[in-house]
Amino acid sequence: MTACWQDELRRAMADFEPDLVAITCMFTMTHPMLIGAAEFIKAMDPEIPVAAGGVHVTNAAEMIMAETGAIDFIGLYEGDEAFIAAIDVGRGAAADDALRQVAMTIDGGYVALGGGMATPPADLDTVPDYLGLDVGGYSELGEIGTFRFWRPTGARSSPVLSNRGCRAQCSFCSVRNFNGYGVRGRSVGSVIDEIKSLHGDHGITHLTWLDDDLFYDVPRMLKLFEEIAGLPFEITWDASNGIIASAAAAHPELVEAAAASGCIGMYFGIESGNTDILSAVKKPSGIKHYLKVGELMQAHPQIFVRGFLIVGFPNETIGQILDTVQLARDMNLDWYTVQLLTPLPNTPIYQEMVDLGLIESGELNTEGEGFTMFSVREGERQRRREARPEPETAAFFDLFAQPHDHVPTKPQLNDIWLTADYEINYARLADMDDPQKLAKIGRFLTDIADRMTLDHPLANYFLGRIHEKLGDSEESGERSRHAARLLENSEYWRQRFEKLGLPSAI
């Protein structure tokens, strides 16, 4: 059966008859989609040039060109000016020496023009002209950002970028590879003009900031939040990329101003609760900052606050992982995304892991055992394992029953991820009685169970418990029965429920 996107792309190609097709790929986890789309386009029309760009493409350009011949050239780094120059050269409107930030394969070898880090675009203040595209309709088809469940009903959403780059230099992050060093901010006026255009021309009522360091330049951000709060129409927003905790802890007035300007969701980049790990990966925040953030955010229940956590750093021990579990409990945020480390190409930690023999050089490591960015979608990978002719039946690896100096293997990290996720996020729900908090978590669990990862027994089981506490016996019963049906069909989940102290038959 043909995938629906293939039918849509075929129709669009026939209607538009493009001279060139350019594909953006921002995230390593969507690498297979990039390759699939490029090869599908080339199969339709072998003569049409195909270009690719974006953060992931810049970080893994040589790997991508080696993997497929369906991409003719790659635009490296920020392409505001360089991509236009490449188009002008291609159509004879500019000399060849205008080419920069371009990579391709020539005579079987990878060639990149322009050397290392690119020169940033000179003007960041231009308000985008979407040339008639239905930007407001995009949020009905997909999303960027992680707070869909908490947006106002019927909200039309759009991403917005107010600055580029990040002051931090975390060893697992690829922002500096793409944007260079430091942070470059747009003028407050240009950001406000863009918001007005998005609202007036496209009906946008919710924004997702793509900034990697949203709280950089405190006076500027206070002014921006003040201007947003004063707009003659209502706007809500979320920060899904991970705010630097030390910036919020040092300037609580930023949190207050953010809340007043319509913030409904914030992510904080925490990663670890162990000081040695934080130092090794060069996090700009420490334990005291994280605890301060946890305290600050309790005063803003209208904001759904989430934290990024990572387990599986090189040579990370059980004891260090338990420090992360404890810090998450102490911070008491609304929810945490617990991820197994995925080493991104061209980052310091990627090379470190190659040197340690933990990964293979030149590999993306997105599907191998023990490394994944899919967090709650780990359950989907497990269903694929169970569908094999001989499903895996490895014994459960109990995080809390291991020597603290043990460094877990990659397969053991799968159970560690599950146990940490359960202990940090789910276990506390049994003792939670505050109706407002229960309703808040219930909204998120519904998103997990009904959209993010279908047939997730933990989410359905605890949704049943939450609805029971909130007095909705009908929904509670339906969720509990669904969880029971899922357990009946999964030896993996029955075993995990038993090991986690949950009833394996509901």
PLY file of the C-alpha trace (Angstrom):
ply
format ascii 1.0
element vertex 506
property float x
property float y
property float z
element edge 505
property int vertex1
property int vertex2
end_header
0.00 0.00 0.00
1.34 3.44 -0.94
2.05 5.76 1.98
-0.28 8.78 2.01
2.63 11.22 1.85
3.76 9.64 -1.42
0.37 10.27 -3.03
0.37 13.87 -1.82
3.94 14.47 -2.97
3.23 12.95 -6.39
0.22 15.26 -6.83
2.18 18.32 -5.67
5.02 17.55 -8.08
2.60 17.15 -10.97
0.75 20.38 -10.14
3.76 22.58 -9.45
6.30 21.10 -11.90
9.32 22.28 -9.88
12.77 22.92 -11.32
14.34 21.80 -8.03
13.13 20.07 -4.86
14.69 21.07 -1.52
14.13 19.06 1.67
14.75 20.25 5.22
15.73 17.74 7.91
16.22 19.22 11.36
16.44 16.12 13.58
18.51 12.95 13.44
15.46 10.85 14.30
13.86 11.86 10.97
16.89 10.81 8.91
15.09 7.78 7.38
12.27 10.07 6.24
14.77 12.36 4.52
16.33 9.48 2.61
12.94 7.99 1.75
11.56 11.28 0.42
14.67 12.02 -1.66
14.71 8.56 -3.22
10.98 8.70 -3.93
11.41 12.03 -5.74
14.32 10.71 -7.80
12.32 7.60 -8.72
9.55 9.85 -10.07
11.94 12.09 -12.01
15.63 11.09 -12.17
16.53 14.40 -13.84
15.19 16.77 -11.20
17.84 18.21 -8.82
17.26 17.38 -5.15
18.83 19.47 -2.39
18.78 18.97 1.38
19.59 21.18 4.34
18.94 21.70 8.02
20.64 20.91 11.33
20.83 17.14 10.92
21.92 17.43 7.29
24.73 19.81 8.23
25.95 17.53 11.01
25.84 14.35 8.94
26.43 15.68 5.42
29.14 13.23 4.42
27.22 10.26 5.85
24.09 11.28 3.93
25.91 11.71 0.63
27.56 8.32 1.08
24.22 6.65 1.86
22.18 7.83 -1.12
22.67 9.15 -4.60
19.23 10.74 -4.57
20.50 14.01 -3.05
22.49 16.10 -5.51
23.76 18.75 -3.14
23.52 19.82 0.47
23.17 23.29 1.91
25.29 23.61 5.04
24.55 25.74 8.11
22.03 28.60 7.97
20.89 28.91 4.37
19.15 32.30 4.34
21.70 33.76 1.91
23.84 30.82 0.80
20.96 28.77 -0.60
19.71 31.71 -2.66
23.26 32.21 -3.96
23.39 28.54 -5.01
20.11 28.92 -6.91
21.43 32.06 -8.62
24.60 30.23 -9.70
22.54 27.33 -10.99
20.40 29.56 -13.18
23.34 31.61 -14.42
22.51 34.77 -12.46
25.69 34.69 -10.35
29.30 33.67 -10.85
30.55 30.30 -9.61
32.60 31.95 -6.87
29.34 32.97 -5.17
28.90 29.35 -4.08
29.46 28.74 -0.38
28.12 26.40 2.30
27.44 23.74 -0.33
28.46 20.07 -0.30
28.19 17.42 -2.97
29.78 14.25 -4.33
32.23 14.76 -7.19
33.90 11.77 -8.85
32.93 9.60 -5.91
34.41 11.93 -3.29
32.73 14.26 -0.80
33.44 17.95 -1.46
32.34 20.86 0.74
32.74 24.47 -0.39
33.44 27.19 2.12
35.47 25.30 4.68
34.34 25.26 8.30
31.76 27.34 10.13
29.79 29.60 7.81
29.38 33.34 8.01
25.98 34.01 9.65
23.31 35.84 7.64
23.72 39.60 7.94
20.06 40.45 8.54
17.94 38.49 11.00
15.15 41.05 11.23
13.35 40.34 7.97
9.79 39.21 8.68
9.08 36.02 6.66
6.84 36.28 3.61
5.11 32.91 3.23
3.93 33.72 -0.33
0.41 32.46 0.16
1.21 29.24 2.02
-1.45 28.21 4.51
0.82 28.48 7.54
-2.10 28.37 9.91
-3.24 25.04 8.54
0.07 23.30 9.19
-0.73 22.70 12.86
-3.64 20.51 11.80
-1.25 18.20 9.92
1.70 17.98 12.29
3.61 19.99 14.82
6.84 21.37 16.13
6.82 21.55 19.89
5.68 19.23 22.63
2.73 20.94 24.32
-0.11 20.25 21.89
-2.13 18.66 24.71
-1.94 21.85 26.80
-2.75 24.41 24.13
-6.15 26.13 24.16
-8.80 24.20 22.25
-8.73 25.07 18.55
-5.42 26.92 18.74
-3.57 27.45 15.46
0.15 27.11 16.03
3.34 28.30 14.39
7.04 28.15 15.29
8.92 31.41 15.84
12.64 32.04 16.24
13.75 35.14 18.14
17.46 34.36 18.40
19.96 31.89 16.97
22.65 29.96 18.77
23.29 29.11 22.41
25.74 30.33 25.04
26.26 26.76 26.32
28.59 24.16 24.85
27.03 20.86 25.95
29.06 18.02 24.49
26.00 16.09 23.23
24.42 19.07 21.44
24.83 20.09 17.80
23.64 23.72 18.01
27.13 25.21 17.86
28.00 23.12 14.81
25.10 24.69 12.96
24.81 28.25 14.32
28.37 28.92 15.41
29.48 30.39 18.72
27.41 32.82 20.73
23.84 34.03 20.39
22.49 36.44 17.76
19.18 38.07 18.61
16.59 39.68 16.39
15.24 43.08 17.32
12.17 42.99 19.54
10.28 45.01 16.93
10.87 42.47 14.17
9.68 39.59 16.37
6.53 41.49 17.32
5.91 42.34 13.66
6.16 38.65 12.79
3.71 37.70 15.54
1.25 40.32 14.30
1.60 39.01 10.76
1.12 35.39 11.84
-2.00 36.31 13.79
-3.52 38.72 11.28
-2.71 36.86 8.06
-2.82 33.24 9.22
-4.98 33.13 12.35
-2.11 31.96 14.57
-2.96 32.01 18.27
-0.14 29.86 19.70
3.63 30.13 19.24
6.40 27.61 19.79
9.77 29.25 20.34
12.55 27.42 18.50
15.25 29.34 20.37
17.93 27.15 21.90
18.69 29.86 24.49
15.42 31.74 24.87
16.41 33.54 28.09
19.64 34.98 26.66
19.88 38.79 26.97
17.63 39.48 29.95
16.64 43.12 29.14
15.73 42.13 25.57
13.56 39.22 26.67
11.81 41.25 29.37
10.98 43.83 26.70
9.78 41.14 24.29
7.53 39.49 26.87
6.15 42.91 27.85
5.34 43.67 24.19
3.63 40.29 23.74
1.55 40.84 26.87
0.44 44.20 25.47
-0.74 42.91 22.08
-4.40 43.66 21.28
-5.09 39.95 20.80
-4.45 36.87 22.94
-1.39 34.74 22.24
-0.18 31.68 24.12
3.25 30.14 23.72
5.57 27.35 24.75
9.34 26.86 24.89
10.00 23.29 23.73
13.77 23.39 23.14
14.92 23.47 26.74
15.52 26.68 28.67
18.85 26.97 30.48
17.99 26.44 34.13
20.71 28.72 35.51
19.32 31.63 33.46
15.87 31.16 34.98
17.24 30.63 38.49
19.34 33.80 38.31
16.51 35.89 36.86
13.13 34.82 38.26
11.70 38.01 36.80
12.02 36.30 33.40
9.75 33.51 34.57
7.22 36.03 35.90
7.27 37.98 32.63
6.98 34.79 30.59
3.91 33.71 32.56
2.32 37.13 32.12
2.89 37.04 28.34
0.98 33.79 27.76
3.44 30.99 28.47
1.68 27.64 28.91
4.63 25.25 28.58
8.34 25.22 29.39
11.03 22.61 28.97
14.25 22.78 30.99
17.43 21.03 29.94
18.51 19.09 33.04
20.03 15.86 31.67
21.63 14.56 34.89
21.43 14.85 38.67
25.10 13.96 39.14
27.67 16.76 39.39
30.44 14.72 37.74
28.27 13.94 34.71
27.13 17.57 34.45
30.75 18.68 34.47
31.84 16.04 31.95
29.19 17.06 29.42
29.73 20.79 30.10
26.23 21.67 31.24
25.93 25.39 32.12
23.66 24.68 35.11
24.15 22.81 38.38
22.05 21.05 41.00
21.32 24.28 42.90
19.92 25.87 39.73
17.67 22.89 39.02
16.28 22.88 42.55
15.66 26.63 42.34
13.78 26.18 39.06
11.64 23.46 40.64
10.76 25.87 43.42
10.06 28.80 41.07
7.73 26.90 38.79
5.43 25.75 41.61
3.99 29.28 41.61
2.78 28.93 38.00
0.39 25.96 37.76
-0.93 27.24 34.42
2.47 26.39 32.90
3.09 22.73 32.15
6.75 22.31 33.12
8.83 19.47 31.73
12.47 18.47 32.08
14.86 16.75 29.70
16.77 13.85 31.29
19.37 11.58 29.67
20.71 8.22 30.84
23.50 6.24 29.24
26.32 8.78 29.17
29.76 7.25 28.55
30.82 5.26 31.66
27.79 6.51 33.62
27.22 4.29 36.66
24.04 3.05 38.31
24.71 5.39 41.23
24.92 8.40 38.92
21.66 7.42 37.22
20.01 7.13 40.64
21.20 10.69 41.37
19.20 11.79 38.30
16.11 9.96 39.55
16.40 11.64 42.95
16.92 15.12 41.49
13.80 14.73 39.35
11.80 13.76 42.42
13.15 16.76 44.33
12.42 19.23 41.53
8.84 17.98 41.27
8.16 19.22 37.73
5.01 18.14 35.94
6.74 15.57 33.75
10.17 14.48 32.52
11.27 13.14 29.16
13.75 10.39 29.97
15.89 9.59 26.95
18.68 7.17 26.29
21.66 9.06 24.96
21.74 9.26 21.19
25.18 10.51 20.11
24.60 13.03 17.34
27.14 13.16 14.49
29.86 15.76 14.67
29.45 16.43 18.39
32.20 16.04 21.02
30.40 13.18 22.75
30.06 11.31 19.46
33.83 11.32 19.00
34.34 10.43 22.65
32.13 7.37 22.25
33.91 6.36 19.04
37.24 6.57 20.88
35.84 4.43 23.71
34.60 1.82 21.26
30.97 2.38 22.26
29.75 3.26 18.76
30.99 2.90 15.20
32.34 5.95 13.42
30.15 7.00 10.52
26.99 5.50 12.00
23.92 7.44 13.12
23.12 5.04 15.99
19.40 5.84 16.05
18.10 2.28 15.92
20.74 0.25 17.73
20.08 -1.34 21.11
20.55 1.09 23.95
20.54 4.37 22.06
17.29 6.05 21.06
15.69 9.47 21.10
12.12 8.20 21.00
11.46 8.29 24.80
7.83 7.18 25.32
7.85 5.65 21.85
10.24 3.00 23.14
7.11 0.88 23.60
6.65 0.87 19.83
10.13 -0.57 19.34
9.26 -3.25 21.86
6.15 -4.25 19.92
8.34 -4.75 16.85
10.61 -7.01 18.90
7.64 -9.07 20.08
6.41 -9.48 16.50
9.60 -11.31 15.54
9.36 -15.09 15.01
11.32 -15.63 18.23
10.62 -12.71 20.60
13.35 -11.72 23.04
12.87 -13.00 26.58
15.84 -11.46 28.38
15.49 -11.13 32.15
14.46 -7.76 33.54
17.37 -5.57 34.65
16.32 -3.89 37.90
17.88 -0.44 38.26
17.41 -0.44 42.03
19.00 -3.86 42.66
22.43 -3.20 41.14
25.81 -2.17 42.61
26.15 1.59 42.40
29.50 1.38 40.61
28.15 -0.85 37.83
28.27 0.66 34.31
25.28 -0.80 32.47
25.55 -2.38 29.04
23.55 -1.06 26.12
20.85 -3.76 26.35
20.52 -3.14 30.10
19.83 0.53 29.40
16.46 -0.33 27.88
15.15 -1.58 31.24
16.92 1.23 33.07
15.14 3.74 30.86
11.78 2.14 31.60
12.41 1.93 35.35
13.67 5.50 35.59
10.72 6.77 33.56
8.31 4.89 35.81
9.89 5.97 39.10
10.18 9.61 38.08
6.85 10.10 36.31
4.32 7.40 37.14
4.98 6.09 40.66
4.15 9.42 42.34
0.68 9.46 40.76
-0.57 6.82 43.20
-0.24 9.34 46.08
-1.27 12.45 44.12
-4.65 13.84 45.24
-4.65 17.47 44.08
-7.46 17.66 41.45
-5.69 20.40 39.48
-2.45 18.43 39.23
-4.30 15.22 38.42
-6.22 16.91 35.60
-2.99 18.40 34.31
-1.18 15.05 34.18
-4.31 13.41 32.80
-4.23 15.71 29.77
-0.65 14.68 29.06
-1.23 10.94 29.59
-4.19 11.10 27.22
-1.85 12.55 24.60
0.62 9.72 25.20
-2.03 7.00 25.10
-4.11 8.27 22.20
-1.57 9.98 19.93
2.11 9.72 20.81
2.39 5.97 21.36
-0.77 3.99 20.83
-1.51 1.06 23.13
0.79 2.20 25.93
-0.33 0.14 28.98
1.33 2.32 31.62
-0.36 5.47 30.34
-3.75 3.76 30.12
-3.42 2.13 33.53
-2.59 5.39 35.28
-5.21 7.28 33.31
-7.68 4.85 34.84
-6.35 5.66 38.30
-6.49 9.42 37.65
-10.07 9.33 36.34
-11.06 7.25 39.34
-9.68 9.92 41.68
-11.44 12.63 39.70
-14.75 10.78 39.99
-15.14 9.74 36.34
-15.89 6.06 36.83
-16.89 5.43 33.20
-13.61 6.70 31.73
-11.67 5.06 34.53
-13.22 1.70 33.72
-12.59 2.04 29.99
-8.92 2.94 30.48
-8.42 0.09 32.95
-10.06 -2.43 30.63
-7.91 -1.23 27.73
-4.75 -1.59 29.83
-5.86 -5.13 30.75
-6.34 -6.04 27.09
-2.86 -4.73 26.26
-1.29 -6.78 29.05
-3.04 -9.94 27.89
-1.26 -9.62 24.55
2.22 -8.72 25.76
4.51 -10.93 27.80
7.01 -8.06 27.86
4.57 -5.66 29.55
3.18 -8.30 31.92
6.70 -8.96 33.16
7.48 -5.24 33.46
4.24 -4.51 35.34
5.11 -7.26 37.82
8.68 -6.00 38.28
7.42 -2.45 38.79
5.03 -3.62 41.50
1.92 -3.13 39.38
-0.83 -5.71 38.85
0.01 -7.83 35.80
-3.66 -8.70 35.44
-6.15 -5.84 35.79
0 1
1 2
2 3
3 4
4 5
5 6
6 7
7 8
8 9
9 10
10 11
11 12
12 13
13 14
14 15
15 16
16 17
17 18
18 19
19 20
20 21
21 22
22 23
23 24
24 25
25 26
26 27
27 28
28 29
29 30
30 31
31 32
32 33
33 34
34 35
35 36
36 37
37 38
38 39
39 40
40 41
41 42
42 43
43 44
44 45
45 46
46 47
47 48
48 49
49 50
50 51
51 52
52 53
53 54
54 55
55 56
56 57
57 58
58 59
59 60
60 61
61 62
62 63
63 64
64 65
65 66
66 67
67 68
68 69
69 70
70 71
71 72
72 73
73 74
74 75
75 76
76 77
77 78
78 79
79 80
80 81
81 82
82 83
83 84
84 85
85 86
86 87
87 88
88 89
89 90
90 91
91 92
92 93
93 94
94 95
95 96
96 97
97 98
98 99
99 100
100 101
101 102
102 103
103 104
104 105
105 106
106 107
107 108
108 109
109 110
110 111
111 112
112 113
113 114
114 115
115 116
116 117
117 118
118 119
119 120
120 121
121 122
122 123
123 124
124 125
125 126
126 127
127 128
128 129
129 130
130 131
131 132
132 133
133 134
134 135
135 136
136 137
137 138
138 139
139 140
140 141
141 142
142 143
143 144
144 145
145 146
146 147
147 148
148 149
149 150
150 151
151 152
152 153
153 154
154 155
155 156
156 157
157 158
158 159
159 160
160 161
161 162
162 163
163 164
164 165
165 166
166 167
167 168
168 169
169 170
170 171
171 172
172 173
173 174
174 175
175 176
176 177
177 178
178 179
179 180
180 181
181 182
182 183
183 184
184 185
185 186
186 187
187 188
188 189
189 190
190 191
191 192
192 193
193 194
194 195
195 196
196 197
197 198
198 199
199 200
200 201
201 202
202 203
203 204
204 205
205 206
206 207
207 208
208 209
209 210
210 211
211 212
212 213
213 214
214 215
215 216
216 217
217 218
218 219
219 220
220 221
221 222
222 223
223 224
224 225
225 226
226 227
227 228
228 229
229 230
230 231
231 232
232 233
233 234
234 235
235 236
236 237
237 238
238 239
239 240
240 241
241 242
242 243
243 244
244 245
245 246
246 247
247 248
248 249
249 250
250 251
251 252
252 253
253 254
254 255
255 256
256 257
257 258
258 259
259 260
260 261
261 262
262 263
263 264
264 265
265 266
266 267
267 268
268 269
269 270
270 271
271 272
272 273
273 274
274 275
275 276
276 277
277 278
278 279
279 280
280 281
281 282
282 283
283 284
284 285
285 286
286 287
287 288
288 289
289 290
290 291
291 292
292 293
293 294
294 295
295 296
296 297
297 298
298 299
299 300
300 301
301 302
302 303
303 304
304 305
305 306
306 307
307 308
308 309
309 310
310 311
311 312
312 313
313 314
314 315
315 316
316 317
317 318
318 319
319 320
320 321
321 322
322 323
323 324
324 325
325 326
326 327
327 328
328 329
329 330
330 331
331 332
332 333
333 334
334 335
335 336
336 337
337 338
338 339
339 340
340 341
341 342
342 343
343 344
344 345
345 346
346 347
347 348
348 349
349 350
350 351
351 352
352 353
353 354
354 355
355 356
356 357
357 358
358 359
359 360
360 361
361 362
362 363
363 364
364 365
365 366
366 367
367 368
368 369
369 370
370 371
371 372
372 373
373 374
374 375
375 376
376 377
377 378
378 379
379 380
380 381
381 382
382 383
383 384
384 385
385 386
386 387
387 388
388 389
389 390
390 391
391 392
392 393
393 394
394 395
395 396
396 397
397 398
398 399
399 400
400 401
401 402
402 403
403 404
404 405
405 406
406 407
407 408
408 409
409 410
410 411
411 412
412 413
413 414
414 415
415 416
416 417
417 418
418 419
419 420
420 421
421 422
422 423
423 424
424 425
425 426
426 427
427 428
428 429
429 430
430 431
431 432
432 433
433 434
434 435
435 436
436 437
437 438
438 439
439 440
440 441
441 442
442 443
443 444
444 445
445 446
446 447
447 448
448 449
449 450
450 451
451 452
452 453
453 454
454 455
455 456
456 457
457 458
458 459
459 460
460 461
461 462
462 463
463 464
464 465
465 466
466 467
467 468
468 469
469 470
470 471
471 472
472 473
473 474
474 475
475 476
476 477
477 478
478 479
479 480
480 481
481 482
482 483
483 484
484 485
485 486
486 487
487 488
488 489
489 490
490 491
491 492
492 493
493 494
494 495
495 496
496 497
497 498
498 499
499 500
500 501
501 502
502 503
503 504
504 505
